[in-house]
């Protein structure tokens, strides 16, 4: 109920995406490719799964664990993508941690705020937010 076939596809697209491109571009391509494979039947199954997850406490807890796992996966991928060109591993690790936390936080915030996440969730919002993270804030 918690995972689906798109998780592995997105991971592979992120892992094997071009290393000379910004992570926001690779993330955009991965999400666009993965989401383009979702059929209306898939959407119905995902809606049912979301409803079930919201009703069963054990599934909600498992969903939180899955989010933490996604964060850890993003963290590892970002570190692996940058390890060869970054010499200060302490700074790389910290920046990668903040990036992974932020991406998962953006997804969680947008997903939970949406009445119908599959229809209302704008992946462009995530991509734009990731670009802001890469660029930095001027607050």
C-alpha positions in Angstrom: 0.0 0.0 0.0 2.9 2.4 0.8 5.2 1.9 -2.2 4.5 1.7 -5.9 6.3 1.0 -9.2 7.0 4.7 -9.8 9.4 4.9 -6.8 12.0 2.6 -8.4 11.6 4.4 -11.7 12.2 7.8 -10.2 15.2 6.5 -8.2 16.7 5.1 -11.4 16.1 8.3 -13.4 17.7 10.3 -10.6 20.6 8.0 -10.2 21.4 7.7 -13.9 20.5 11.2 -14.9 23.2 13.3 -16.5 25.7 14.3 -13.8 26.6 17.5 -15.6 23.1 18.9 -15.3 21.7 20.6 -12.2 19.8 18.4 -9.8 16.6 20.4 -10.3 16.7 19.6 -14.1 17.4 15.9 -13.4 14.6 15.9 -10.8 12.2 17.6 -13.3 13.0 15.0 -16.0 12.6 12.1 -13.6 9.2 13.3 -12.3 7.9 14.2 -15.7 9.0 10.8 -17.1 7.6 8.8 -14.2 4.3 10.7 -14.0 3.7 10.4 -17.7 3.3 6.7 -17.2 0.4 7.0 -14.8 -3.0 5.9 -16.3 -6.4 6.8 -15.1 -6.7 3.3 -13.6 -3.5 4.0 -11.7 -4.9 7.3 -10.4 -8.0 5.5 -9.1 -5.8 2.9 -7.3 -3.6 5.7 -5.9 -6.7 7.6 -4.6 -8.0 4.5 -2.9 -4.6 3.8 -1.4 -4.4 7.4 -0.1 -7.9 7.1 1.4 -6.9 3.8 3.1 -3.6 5.3 4.4 -5.4 8.2 5.9 -7.9 5.9 7.7 -5.5 3.3 9.1 -3.0 4.5 11.8 -0.5 1.7 11.0 -0.5 2.7 7.4 -0.1 6.4 8.3 3.0 5.4 10.4 4.3 3.3 7.5 3.8 6.3 5.1 5.9 8.5 7.5 8.6 5.8 7.4 8.5 5.8 3.6 8.9 9.5 3.5 12.0 9.2 5.7 13.3 6.5 3.5 12.7 8.8 0.4 14.7 11.5 2.2 17.6 9.2 2.9 17.5 8.0 -0.8 17.6 11.6 -2.0 20.4 12.4 0.4 22.5 9.5 -0.9 21.9 10.3 -4.5 22.8 13.9 -4.1 26.0 13.0 -2.2 26.9 10.4 -4.8 26.3 12.8 -7.7 28.6 15.4 -6.1 31.3 13.4 -4.4 33.8 13.5 -7.2 33.7 17.2 -7.7 33.4 18.4 -4.1 36.4 18.2 -1.8 34.8 19.4 1.5 32.7 16.4 2.4 31.4 17.9 5.6 29.9 20.8 3.7 28.6 18.5 0.9 27.0 16.2 3.5 25.3 19.1 5.3 24.1 20.8 2.1 22.8 17.4 0.8 21.0 16.8 4.1 19.3 20.2 3.9 18.4 19.7 0.3 16.9 16.2 0.9 14.9 17.5 3.9 13.6 20.5 1.9 12.5 18.4 -1.1 10.7 15.9 1.1 9.2 18.8 3.1 8.0 20.5 0.0 6.4 17.3 -1.3 4.7 16.6 2.0 3.4 20.1 2.4 2.0 20.4 -1.1 0.7 16.8 -1.1 -1.1 17.1 2.2 -2.6 20.5 1.4 -4.2 19.1 -1.8 -7.8 17.9 -1.9 -6.8 15.4 -4.7 -3.0 15.2 -4.7 -2.9 13.4 -8.1 -4.9 16.1 -9.8 -4.0 19.2 -7.8 -0.4 18.6 -7.0 1.7 20.7 -9.3 5.0 19.1 -9.8 6.2 22.3 -11.4 5.8 23.8 -7.9 8.3 21.2 -6.6 10.7 21.9 -9.5 10.5 25.6 -9.0 11.1 25.2 -5.3 14.1 23.0 -5.9 15.5 25.6 -8.3 15.1 28.2 -5.5 16.9 25.9 -3.1 19.8 25.6 -5.6 19.9 29.3 -6.2 19.6 30.2 -2.6 17.5 32.7 -0.8 17.7 36.5 -0.8 15.6 37.1 2.3 
